[in-house]
Amino acid sequence: MSATEPLPGLDPVIHAQARLRVMVALAALSTGDQITFPRLQQLLDMTAGNLSTHLRKLEDASYVQITKTYQRRTPVTYVALTESGRRAFADYTAALRALLTPPTDQPGG
């Protein structure tokens, strides 16, 4: 396994550092809540282009939903974690915990 390959059981879409940070930020929102693109960009301290690239990959995997709308005449982009994204993140964190938990000795062994 090379240094760039994710560990077994870890979703490669989420495993990239920037996308993991996006998923953590979105998972902190209540189910059904969304955040504006500029606020997410500010929270993560990412450039607009970098954040857009990672959001596109997460959107292609159906992990996030991007909604473009207007407030008055100003365009606003909202980002939300989808239900499948929330499940994928829960699975990812469970797999990570399993990898980090040392095996316990079995009785009689």
Buried (B, 14 or more C-beta within 10 A) or exposed (E): EEEEEBEEEBBEBBBBEBBBBBBEBBBEBEEEEBBEBEEBBEEBEBEEEEBBEBBEBBBEBEBBBBEEEEEEEEEEBBBBBBEEBBEBBEBBBEBBEEEEEEEEEEEEE
